[in-house]
Amino acid sequence: MTFRIITVCTGNICRSPMAEYMLRGAFEDEGLADQVEISSAGTTSWETGEPIDPRAGAKLRELGFDPSGHRARQVTPEELRDVDLVLALDHDHVGPLERIGGRGVSGRLHMLREFDPEAPEDLGIRDPWYGDSSDFEDTARKIEAASRGIVEHVRGHLPGRG
C-alpha cells in the first residue's frame, strides 16, 4: 500500500514544489520513501508547464534536491479523489480545493502547518514569489517545521505502523 500526498499552492512554481521535494526528503530520512508518494500541483492553470521559480529551485538545490524536472500543473478532481492527504500551503487554497475536490476531500484536506506544533495561530505560508530570497528561506523553514508532524501522521496510517 502506498500513502499518497499532494501539496497544493496557487501556481505550483514555489511553495507546493518546495513542500513536495522537502517532504520526499523527510520520508527518505525516515526510511519510508517506498511507502509514500508525494506530488504537487496548483489550484490554477496560470503557470502550467513552467519550471520551478528560480529562487525556489536555488533553495531546494541548497538543501540537496534537484528540482530541474519540475513542471507546474493544475490539480484535478481525480487526483484529489485518489490521494490520502491534501496539504494546502495557504488559506486561499482551501476554498478552491474544496470546490475542485467536492465533499469527499474534506476529511483529507489540511493546512500544511497544522502539523507544526509550534506554528502560530495563522497557519498560512504567504507566497514568496512577491518577495526576495529571504521569503524563500522563510517558506523552507515553515515547511521543515511541519515535516516531522506530517511524517508521524502518515506513519500512523501505514500498515503495521499505526
C-alpha positions in Angstrom: 0.0 0.0 0.0 1.3 3.5 -0.9 0.1 6.5 1.1 -0.4 9.4 -1.4 0.1 13.1 -0.5 -0.3 16.1 -2.6 0.9 19.6 -1.7 -1.0 22.5 -3.3 -0.4 26.2 -3.8 -1.6 28.7 -6.4 0.6 28.2 -9.4 2.8 25.2 -8.5 6.1 27.0 -9.0 7.1 28.0 -5.5 5.5 26.7 -2.3 4.0 23.4 -3.3 7.0 22.1 -5.2 9.3 23.1 -2.3 7.0 21.1 0.1 6.9 18.2 -2.3 10.7 17.9 -2.5 11.3 18.6 1.2 8.7 16.1 2.3 10.2 13.4 0.0 13.5 14.1 1.8 11.9 13.8 5.2 10.3 10.4 4.3 13.6 9.2 2.8 15.3 10.1 6.0 12.8 8.0 8.0 13.1 5.0 5.6 9.5 5.4 4.4 10.1 6.7 0.9 9.0 3.3 -0.6 5.6 3.6 1.1 4.8 7.2 0.4 4.2 9.0 -2.9 4.3 12.8 -2.9 3.3 15.2 -5.7 2.4 18.8 -6.0 0.0 21.0 -8.0 -1.6 24.4 -8.2 -5.2 25.5 -7.8 -4.9 27.5 -11.0 -3.6 26.8 -14.5 -1.7 30.1 -14.6 1.8 28.5 -14.6 1.1 25.2 -16.2 4.2 23.8 -18.0 6.5 26.3 -16.3 9.6 25.2 -14.4 10.1 25.9 -10.7 10.7 29.5 -9.8 14.5 30.1 -9.9 14.6 31.3 -6.2 12.7 28.2 -5.1 14.9 26.0 -7.2 18.0 27.6 -5.7 16.8 27.0 -2.2 16.0 23.3 -3.0 19.4 22.8 -4.6 21.0 24.3 -1.4 19.1 21.7 0.6 20.4 18.9 -1.7 17.4 18.4 -4.1 17.3 18.6 -7.9 14.1 20.2 -9.0 15.1 20.7 -12.6 12.5 18.2 -13.8 9.6 20.0 -12.2 6.8 21.5 -14.4 3.8 23.3 -12.9 0.4 21.8 -13.3 -3.1 22.3 -12.0 -4.7 19.8 -9.6 -7.5 17.7 -10.9 -10.7 16.4 -9.2 -9.5 12.8 -9.9 -6.2 13.1 -8.1 -7.9 14.8 -5.1 -10.2 11.8 -5.0 -7.3 9.4 -5.1 -4.9 10.9 -2.6 -4.8 10.2 1.1 -3.7 13.6 2.3 -4.1 17.0 0.7 -1.9 19.7 2.1 -2.8 23.3 1.4 0.0 25.8 1.7 -2.1 28.9 2.5 -5.7 29.8 3.5 -6.7 30.9 0.0 -6.1 27.4 -1.3 -8.6 25.7 0.9 -11.8 27.0 -0.9 -10.6 26.1 -4.4 -9.5 22.7 -3.2 -13.0 22.1 -1.7 -14.6 23.2 -4.9 -12.3 21.1 -7.1 -12.4 18.0 -4.8 -16.0 18.2 -3.7 -17.3 16.9 -0.4 -15.0 13.8 -0.4 -11.9 15.9 0.1 -13.0 17.4 3.4 -11.5 14.8 5.8 -8.2 14.6 3.9 -7.6 18.4 3.4 -5.3 20.1 5.9 -3.2 23.2 6.1 0.5 22.0 5.9 1.4 24.0 9.0 -1.3 22.2 11.1 1.4 19.6 11.6 3.8 22.0 13.2 3.2 22.0 16.9 5.0 25.4 17.3 3.1 27.1 14.5 1.3 30.3 15.4 -2.5 30.7 15.0 -2.1 31.8 11.4 -1.2 28.6 9.6 -0.7 30.2 6.2 2.5 30.3 4.2 2.4 33.5 2.2 3.5 33.4 -1.5 7.3 34.1 -1.6 7.1 34.9 -5.3 6.4 38.6 -4.4 9.5 38.8 -2.2 13.2 38.0 -2.3 15.4 35.1 -1.2 14.6 35.7 2.5 10.9 34.9 1.7 12.0 31.5 0.2 14.2 30.9 3.3 11.1 31.5 5.5 9.0 29.2 3.3 11.6 26.4 3.6 11.8 26.9 7.4 8.0 26.6 7.8 7.8 23.5 5.6 10.7 21.9 7.5 9.0 22.7 10.9 5.8 20.8 9.8 7.7 17.9 8.2 8.2 15.8 11.3 4.5 16.1 12.2 3.5 15.1 8.7 5.8 12.1 8.8 4.4 11.0 12.1 0.8 11.4 10.9 1.5 9.3 7.9 3.4 6.7 9.8 0.3 6.2 11.9 -1.7 5.3 8.7 0.8 2.8 7.2 0.1 -0.9 7.5 1.8 -2.4 10.6 2.9 1.0 11.9 -0.2 2.5 13.4 
